[in-house]
């Protein structure tokens, strides 16, 4: 737990599993919030989940560390009255309750908004699920690959007709949704500070996908709009070109006219600068296929390392189409502390910060490893009034771990 940062002094009770909602807790913890992770006696199933490739580096679960750093863990049997009471005592000390449990599970545990507000009237209640909290399917189970990627339209949007459905990237929708949840918590804390009123904050993987694809969803109102045009639109100034060593350069020159002369010179195509086929934006669009052929030929004559300073010299929007490995080595990623080192035991691992910085830093101070299951149970139960004998009894009854 970082002692400072913009969320210093905020306590969050996180009853959530896997990535989507815990990812929001991690971002708050990065900026000083005291995030208490409530786990079952068996632990968050994400600790041991195996889907496809292993997430372990030796005995370190990289994904668990990424999404649960800077938190404290309490393990309780919430189906027991004593375990539920222990949770409620922690809730009494908190500002935010954060959960990914489905409505029927929360209702069964008697941990709904009214239940918690009876013990802490000012608690901000935050919940995330698959497809939203209204409608007939509010209790439908949902994960990133199902509720966000499949149902939310992302798979369709990123798959060309006739191809096998494109697979989602690990936790892509989860982490998109966690940003939205963190935004909701910040807004609710601000409202409570201004008015004294607590808020119920809701987010879903489906709503996150709809927001991410809002450009597509709104454009469907246009009769001429096609998600997948029969022939993909190719524009020379917003096209990708392959260098001699196989790297791909993405141009994104929305208004080429001011830099057209400089671009022709850098590419060694001075002879086409005043060619009527390419002398205006409209002409370049109309004759785009011919221009693409000329650009492709030129880009293939040099390696990326040679093109980089030339393109940078004319101040146009362009980027290397980076591999995942390229991103991990990107100087800008490291200059902005987007990736950082974190010590787990005797090993240093790389973690990724949330996308927003405060006073220049996305993580305040040094990140601390994710907690072991129930690592802070005794410490936190003592804080809310349990003595050693009472804690020992809870452990003996397998109500706490």
DODO-921751 format. One record per residue: x, y, z of N, C-alpha, C in turn; residue in three letters. Coordinates in pm, whole numbers, plus 50000, padded with zeros to 5 digits. Example, Ala and Ser with C-alpha at 12.3 -4.5 7.8 and 13.67 -1.06 7.14 Angstrom:
# DODO-921751
513194943150780512304955050780513204967050780ALA
512854977550708513674989450714512905000350787SER
# end
This chain:
# DODO-921751
500844988050000500005000050000500875012450000UNK
500695021249901501415033849897500755043849991UNK
501535050650074500985059650174500535073050120UNK
500965076549998500605089449941499915087349807UNK
499805097949729499085096949603497705103149616UNK
497015104749504495745112149506494625104649579UNK
494765091549598493755083949670494185080449813UNK
495245086849860495695084449998494565087750096UNK
494345078850193493285080850289491975074450251UNK
491885069150128490665062350082490825047350108UNK
489835041350173489865026850194488825020250105UNK
489275009850034488425002449941488344987949986UNK
487134982950000486924968550024486614962349889UNK
487484953549843487354947549710486964932849721UNK
485714929949689485224916249686485074912549539UNK
486174908849477486184907249331487234896949291UNK
487014890949176487894880249130488354882748987UNK
489374875448948489944875948813490564889648785UNK
490224896548675490984908348633490154921148627UNK
488974920448567488204932248531488024942148646UNK
487434938048756487214946948870488484948548955UNK
489244937848984490504939749056491484949148986UNK
491424949848854492294959248782492034973548824UNK
490774976948850490434990348898491024992549038UNK
490904982249124491484983249257492984985549253UNK
493654979149158495114980849147495464995249112UNK
494695001449022494985015348985494785024749103UNK
493755022149184493545030449304494665028249404UNK
495065015749422496155012649516497465018949471UNK
497695019449340498895025849287499005040349331UNK
497865046649354497855060749392497435062749538UNK
497745052849621497655054949764496455049449837UNK
495435044349765494275038749834494665026149911UNK
494015024050024494195011850102493155001950049UNK
493584992949961492674983549897492784970049969UNK
491674966050031491624953450105490904943150020UNK
491654933349976491124922949888490484911949972UNK
489184910449961488464899950034488424887449946UNK
488964876549997488994864049922488254853149999UNK
487844843049926487294831149991488434823750060UNK
488084813850140489104805850207490024799150104UNK
489454795649988490264789349881491064799649801UNK
490644812249808491354822849737490714826549605UNK
491084838149554490664842449421491054831449322UNK
490084826149246490424815449152491474819349049UNK
491684832349032492684836948937494104833248983UNK
494244830249113495554826149163496034813149097UNK
495094804549063495454791249011494904788348872UNK
494144797648815493514795348685494554792648577UNK
494314782448497495174779448383494324779348256UNK
494524789148170493834789648041494904792047935UNK
495144781947851496184783547749497564783847813UNK
498364793747773499744794647821499784797847970UNK
500764792148039500934794648182501274809348206UNK
500794814848317501084828748352502194829548456UNK
502864818448481503854818048587505284819948536UNK
506034828348606507474829548588508084823048711UNK
508524810448695508894802648813507654800648897UNK
507684805149022506494803849108505744817149120UNK
506064826749034505404839849037504334840548931UNK
503094842748974501964844348882501964858948835UNK
502494861048715502674874748663501344882248657UNK
500304875748609499004882448593498404886048728UNK
498574877348826498074880448961498794892549018UNK
500094893248997500874904649046500444917448976UNK
500234916848846499864928748769498564935048821UNK
497614926648860496284931748893495994932749043UNK
496964928949127496714929149272497854934949352UNK
498784941649288499884948049359499324958549457UNK
500094961149559499794971849656498524969549739UNK
497964957449734496744954649810497074946449935UNK
496064945150023496164936150138495064925750126UNK
495334913550169494384902550153493844897650286UNK
492504895950290491814889650402490984878150345UNK
491134866150402490394854550354489304850950455UNK
488044850950408486894848650495485874839550428UNK
485164831750508484014824050460482784833050478UNK
482374839550369481274849150378479904842550386UNK
479854829450367478584822450380478254819650527UNK
479244821350613479014819750756478654833350815UNK
477874833250921477484845850986478694853151043UNK
479624845551101480794851851160481704858051053UNK
481834851150941482654856550831482024869050771UNK
480704868550754479994880250700480124892050797UNK
480004889450926480124900051025481514906351023UNK
482534898051004483894903450995484034912850876UNK
483444908850764483464917550646482744930750674UNK
481584929850736480804942050763481544951450858UNK
482314945950950483104954551038484164962050957UNK
484734955350857485674962150769484964972650683UNK
483764969350637482974978850558482724991650635UNK
482504990350765482245002150848483405012150845UNK
484605007250813485795015950812486125021150673UNK
485315017350572485695019550433484965031150367UNK
485505035650256484885045850171484175039650052UNK
484725028550003484245022549878484125007449895UNK
483045001849845482894987249834482874984049686UNK
483744975049645483964972149503483784957249481UNK
482874953549389482614939149372482374935349226UNK
482714922849196482414917049064481414905549076UNK
480904903149197479944892149214478624895849145UNK
477994885749088476704888149021475624891549123UNK
474574898649078473524903049171472944891849256UNK
472714880149197472094869449276473054864349384UNK
474364864449356475344860149457475424870449570UNK
475434883149533475474893749634474224893349722UNK
473084891249659471824890549734471834878649829UNK
472364867249780472444855449864473334857349985UNK
474374865249971475274868050081474784879450170UNK
473684885850128473124897450197474164908650209UNK
474754911750092475764922350084475384932549978UNK
474084934449958473604944049861473774958249915UNK
473404968149834473584982149873472944985050009UNK
471704980750025470974983650149471644976950271UNK
472154964950251472814957750360474044965450409UNK
474854970150314476074977150352475774991150405UNK
474784997850346474465011450391473865011250532UNK
473294999850572472784998750709473924999450810UNK
475134995350768476304995750855477185007950829UNK
477125013050707477955024650670477175032950568UNK
476395042650615475505050250526476225057950416UNK
477525060450432478265068450335479085060050237UNK
478915046750243479725038150157479355040050010UNK
480355041449926480165041949780480175027449731UNK
479115023549664478945009449624479225008349474UNK
480215000149439480684999349301480614984949253UNK
479984982649139479864968949089480084968348938UNK
480734957648897480934955148755480494941048722UNK
479884939348604479494925748563479604924448411UNK
479024913848358479174911048215478334919848125UNK
477004919948147476124926548050475204936948112UNK
475534942048230474744952748289473804947848398UNK
473304957148477472524953748596471024955448576UNK
470594959248458469174959948427468884949648318UNK
467604946848297467234937448193467214923148241UNK
466694914248156466474900248193467774892648217UNK
468904897748166470144889948171471154895448272UNK
470704903148368471624909248464472464898948539UNK
471954886848555472694876448627473474867148535UNK
473514870348409474244862048313475754862548344UNK
476414851048348477864851448371478564857848252UNK
479634865248278480304872048168481784873848194UNK
482584871048092484014873448097484414882247979UNK
485634886647982486194894947876485884889147737UNK
486254876547714486124870647580484674868647538UNK
483764867647636482354865647601481584878747597UNK
481534886047708480694897947717481264909847642UNK
482574911547648483214922847578483534919247434UNK
484334909047415484874905947282483804900447188UNK
483044890647235482054884247147480774892547138UNK
480104894147252478804901047249478934915847220UNK
480004922047265480174936447247480584940747108UNK
480794931347016481054934946877482514935746838UNK
483424934846936484844936646904485354925346813UNK
484974913046842485414901746759484964903546614UNK
483704907246596483184909646462483944920946393UNK
484174931846466484824943546406486254940546363UNK
486944931746437488344928946407488564915946328UNK
487494910646273487594898546191487094901746051UNK
487904898945951487464901045813486464890145774UNK
485464893245693484484883345651485154870945591UNK
484674859345631485204846845579486384841345658UNK
486934849345750488064844745831487554838545961UNK
488414830646024488104825646158488034837346255UNK
487124836946353487034848146447488384851146513UNK
488714863846517489974868246579489904866246730UNK
490944860446786490974857946931491284870747006UNK
490694872647125490994884647203492394883847262UNK
492974895447289494244895847361493974893747509UNK
494954888847585494724886247728494244898747803UNK
493054897747865492494908147952492284921547881UNK
492134921447751491974933947674490714941547717UNK
489584934747719488344941047763488334943547913UNK
488924934347989488994935848134489664949048173UNK
490824951548113491564963548151490904976148096UNK
490224975047983489464986547935488354990048034UNK
487654979748083486584981948179487084986848313UNK
488264982348355488784986448485489075001448487UNK
489475007048373489685021548365488365028848390UNK
487285023748328485965030048345485505029148491UNK
485775017948556485385016448697486165026248784UNK
487465027348759488265036648837487765051048819UNK
487375054548696486775067748670485505069648752UNK
484675059148758483435059948833483685061948982UNK
484675055249035485005056649177485495070849206UNK
486385075849120486895089449141485745099549139UNK
484815097849044483675107049035482795106149159UNK
482575093949208481715092049326482365097949451UNK
483685096449462484375102349576484275117649571UNK
484385123249453484265137749437482855142449475UNK
481845135149426480465139049457480215138449608UNK
480715127849672480495126649816481215137849892UNK
482415141449845483145152349910482405165649896UNK
481735167549780481045180049754479655180749820UNK
478965169249824477555169449868477285160949991UNK
478225151950025477995142750135477205130350094UNK
476785129849968475935118849922476755107649858UNK
476525094949899477195083749834476495079749705UNK
477185072549622476685068949489476805053949469UNK
475925048449387476095034749336476675035849196UNK
477845029949176478545030649047478455017048980UNK
478075016948852477955004348778478695005248645UNK
479294994248608479944993048477479794978548433UNK
479794976348304479774962648253480774961248139UNK
481174949148113482044946447998481334949847868UNK
480014947747865479244951147745479234966247722UNK
478984974047828478964988647812480334993947773UNK
481394987547825482754991647789483024989147642UNK
482584977547591482764974547450481994984347362UNK
480774987647403479954997047324480615010747319UNK
481205015147431481905027947431483135027447341UNK
483905016547350485105015147268484765014947119UNK
483605009247085483175008346944482105018646912UNK
482025029446990480955039246967481035045746830UNK
482245046746774482355051746636481575043146540UNK
481755030046550480995020746465479505021146496UNK
479165020446624477745019346661476945031546618UNK
477535043246627476815055246584476765056546432UNK
477825052046365477845053146218476865043646150UNK
476375033546223475395024546162474105031846122UNK
473925044146172472765052146131472855057045986UNK
474055056745931474255061445795473975050045697UNK
473105052045599472775041245504473985035745431UNK
474985044145405476145039845328477215032945413UNK
477005032445545478055027145631478155012045620UNK
479395007045609479654992645608480794989745705UNK
480564980445795481634976845889482814970845816UNK
482514962345719483574955845640483294958345492UNK
483774969445436483554971845293484104960445210UNK
483474957245096483944946145011485424947644974UNK
485834959744942487244962444913487734972545016UNK
488674968645101489134978045203489614991145140UNK
489245002245200489635015345151491135017345172UNK
491825020545063493285022745070493585037145034UNK
494175044245127494585057945103496095058845128UNK
496815063945032498275063845038498825070945161UNK
498135081445207498645089445317498305083545454UNK
497455073545457497125066745583497285051645565UNK
498345047845498498605033845464499895029445532UNK
500095016345542501315011045603502245005645495UNK
503545008045513504555004445413505664996245478UNK
506134986245403507134976945454508524981445412UNK
509424982245510510804986245482511614974145433UNK
512844976745393513684966145337513894954845437UNK
513944957945566514184947645668512894942145729UNK
511764944645664510514938345704509724945645810UNK
510164957345854509384965245948508254972245873UNK
507184975545945506064982345881505874996245941UNK
505785006145853505625020145894504205024545861UNK
503495029445961502125034245942502135049445925UNK
501765054245806501575068645787500175072445834UNK
500025084245890498705089145931498655104345905UNK
498835107845777498895121845737497505125945689UNK
496725131645778495335134945745495245146945652UNK
496175156345663496225167845572497625168645512UNK
497845161745400499205160845345499725173845282UNK
498845182845243499265194145161500435202045220UNK
500415205845348501525213945401502885206845397UNK
502885193445403504145185945408504405177845281UNK
503615180145179503715172145057505095173444993UNK
505585185544980506885187644916507995180844996UNK
507975182545128509005176345213508935161245207UNK
507715155745203507565141145197508125135745066UNK
507815142344956508345137844826509885137944827UNK
510465148144888511925149244893512525137944976UNK
511965135545095512485125045183512375111245117UNK
511285109045045511085096044980511855094744849UNK
512515105544805513225105044678512295105044559UNK
511145111644575510135112144468509845126644428UNK
510905134544416510725148744381509975150444250UNK
510115140644162509505142044030507985141544031UNK
507395136744142505925135944144505295147544221UNK
506145156544275505595167344358504545175444283UNK
504795178544158503855186744080503085178543977UNK
503165165443989502395156743899500905159143922UNK
500135162243819498695165143836497935154043906UNK
498415141543895497715130443961497805131444113UNK
498815138644164499085138644308499225152644366UNK
498875162844296499185176644336498195182544436UNK
497095175744463496135180444563495635168444643UNK
495015171244757494485160344839493455152044763UNK
492545158744690491545151444613492195142844507UNK
493205148344439493885140744334494625128844393UNK
495245130644506495965119444570495005108344611UNK
493815112144661492825102044696492305094844573UNK
492075102244467491545096344344492545086644281UNK
493825089644295494875081344233495705074144339UNK
495015070544447495715064944563496455052044531UNK
495865043444452496515030544423497855032544352UNK
497905041944258499165044744188500195050344285UNK
499755059144375500675065144471501185054844570UNK
500335045544612500765034844703501885026644640UNK
501735023444514502785015644445504115022944448UNK
504105036044423505335044044424505945044444564UNK
505105046644665505605047044803506155033444845UNK
505435022744812505905009344850507295006644793UNK
507495010444668508785008244602509895015644676UNK
509625027944719510645035744787510935030644927UNK
509885027445002510105022445138510915009545138UNK
510795001645036511514988945028512994990544999UNK
513455002844976514865004844942515755007145064UNK
515175009545182515965012245302515425004445421UNK
516305002045519515884996045646515155006345730UNK
514415001245829513665010145918514575020245987UNK
515745015646033516665024546104517085036446018UNK
517105034745887517445045745797516235054945775UNK
515055049145768513845057245745513485065645867UNK
513745060545986513285067346108513735081946115UNK
515045085046104515435099146113514925107545997UNK
514785101545882514275109045766512825113145787UNK
511995104045833510585107245857510425116945973UNK
511245115246076511185124446190511585138646151UNK
512425139846051512925153046012511865161945949UNK
510745156145903509735164345835508455165945918UNK
508465161346042507385164146138506005160246085UNK
505885147546046504585142146003504145131346101UNK
502825128746110502365117846197502625104146132UNK
503425096046198503715082446153504245074646272UNK
504155061446265504735053046370505115039546312UNK
506075033146376506365019146351505195010746400UNK
504785000846322503794991246372504564981746464UNK
504434984146593505284977446691504764963546725UNK
505694954346746505334941546806505164943646956UNK
504614933747025504504934747171505884936347234UNK
506874929147181508244930547232508774944647207UNK
508454950347090508874964147061508344973747167UNK
507084971847207506464980947304507204980047438UNK
507594967947478508284966347608509644973347607UNK
510194975947488511504982547479511404997147435UNK
510195002047414510005015547362510525026047461UNK
511445034747421511975044847513510905053847573UNK
509855056947495508795065647546507985058547656UNK
507805045447641507105037647745507865038847877UNK
509175037947870509965038347994510175052548044UNK
510295062247954510445076147997509235080848075UNK
508065075648041506825079548108506405069948218UNK
507305060548253507085051048363505825042648342UNK
505525039948215504355031548183504635017148223UNK
505875012748205506304999748256507315002248366UNK
507194994548475508084996248589508504982548643UNK
509554982748722510034970648788509384969348925UNK
509084956948964508544954249097509214941849153UNK
509624942449278510294931249343509254921449397UNK
509384908949359508564898149415509534887749469UNK
509684887449601510714878849659512084883849614UNK
512874874849558514204878649509514204882049361UNK
513034882149300512944884149155512324897649123UNK
512854904349022512244916548971511424913148848UNK
510164917648846509324915348728508864928848673UNK
508454928848549507914940848486506414941448508UNK
505904953048546504474955448555504124967548471UNK
502844968748437502384980048358501504988948445UNK
501775001948443500995011448521499665014148454UNK
498725019848531497495024648471497785035948374UNK
496825039648288497105049148180497125063848221UNK
496815066848347496725080848391497775083848496UNK
498455095148478499455099548577498905111048660UNK
499405112148782499065123248871500385129348918UNK
500535142248898501805149048930502975141748865UNK
502735136948744503805130948665504035116248686UNK
503295109848776503555095648805502265087348801UNK
502245076348724501085067448725501035058548849UNK
502205055648908502285048049034503055056649133UNK
502445059349248503105067749347504035059149432UNK
505315062649432506275054849509506615041849439UNK
507025031949516507415018949461506275008949478UNK
505945002049372504884992049379505324980349467UNK
504374975049544504624963449631503914951349574UNK
504504939649590503954927349534502524924949578UNK
501804916549503500464912449542500524904549673UNK
499484905149755499514898049883499334883049865UNK
499864875549956499554861249963498124859850016UNK
497494848549988496134846150034496044847550186UNK
495194856850233494984858750376496174864550450UNK
497094870450379498314875450442498044885850550UNK
496984893550535496724904550627495454902450711UNK
494974889950715493744887150789493854891350935UNK
494884886551003495044889751145495164904751166UNK
496024910951088496294925251102495024933551090UNK
494204930550990493014938650965491884935351061UNK
491754922651101490714919351199491034925551335UNK
492304926051371492684932751495492304947551489UNK
492474953251371492194967551352490724970751378UNK
489834961151348488404963851369487874957451497UNK
488784954051589488354950451723488454935951762UNK
488924927151674489044913051710490314910751791UNK
490194903251898491344899451977491964886551924UNK
493114883051980493824871151933493004858451947UNK
492284856852059491484844852080490344843951979UNK
489704855551950488594855651855489084852051715UNK
490254857151679490814854051547491184839251539UNK
491764834151645492144819951648490904811151634UNK
489814815151697488574807451687488034807651544UNK
488094819351478487644820151338488494810951249UNK
489774810551275490664801851197490354787051225UNK
490124784051351489834770051389488564765051321UNK
487584774051305486324770551241486374771751088UNK
487574774951036487764777050890486894788250835UNK
486634798250921485874810150879486854820950831UNK
488064820550881489114829850837490374821950808UNK
491204827950725492474821350691493574831950688UNK
# end
